[in-house]
Amino acid sequence: MRLIAVSTIKSFWGAHPDAEQQLTAWVDEVRAANWGSPADIKATYRSASILKSGRVVFNIAGNKYRLAVDVAYKSQIVFVKFLGTHSDYDRIDAQTIRFIKGGK
């Protein structure tokens, strides 16, 4: 998969060092993945939430942080749409958010 907005992820873990190890592992796993459907994601990330229209939410650092992405399965691209604390996530609509970095 091609991952769009890696710099956003790196910036986030700069501000939240406790998320760095898990986000680094997630980035590496996504880049190596070949997801063809939501079932492929769930096979690796059982706690991932599959939303409408290709949106997926991942729990990071024991669910302290949330990462929402759009997945374009045919083109093999993952777009970061939200990365923030769990409380920041509770204030957004994960289905429609265009892009926001929370937890500043």
DAKASUL-V841940 format. One record per residue. N is the residue number from 1. OMEGA is omega in radians with two decimals (NA if undefined). Layout:
n = <N;N>
omega = <OMEGA;OMEGA>
This chain:
n = <1;2;3;4;5;6;7;8;9;10;11;12;13;14;15;16;17;18;19;20;21;22;23;24;25;26;27;28;29;30;31;32;33;34;35;36;37;38;39;40;41;42;43;44;45;46;47;48;49;50;51;52;53;54;55;56;57;58;59;60;61;62;63;64;65;66;67;68;69;70;71;72;73;74;75;76;77;78;79;80;81;82;83;84;85;86;87;88;89;90;91;92;93;94;95;96;97;98;99;100;101;102;103;104>
omega = <3.02;-3.06;3.14;3.08;3.06;3.14;3.08;3.12;3.13;3.10;-3.13;-3.11;3.00;3.12;-3.10;-3.05;3.12;3.12;-3.00;-3.07;-3.13;3.11;3.08;3.11;-3.14;3.13;3.14;-3.14;3.14;3.14;-3.13;-3.05;3.03;-3.08;3.09;-3.10;3.07;3.12;3.10;3.11;-3.12;3.11;3.14;-3.07;-3.08;-3.11;3.10;3.09;3.12;3.13;-3.13;2.97;3.06;3.13;3.13;3.11;3.13;3.02;-3.10;3.07;3.10;3.12;3.04;-3.14;3.10;3.12;3.12;-3.12;2.91;3.11;3.04;-3.01;-3.09;-3.13;3.08;3.13;3.05;-3.12;3.08;-3.14;3.14;3.00;-3.10;3.12;3.11;3.14;3.04;-3.14;-3.13;-3.12;-3.13;3.00;-3.06;3.14;-2.98;-3.09;-3.12;2.97;3.04;3.03;3.14;3.02;-3.13;NA>
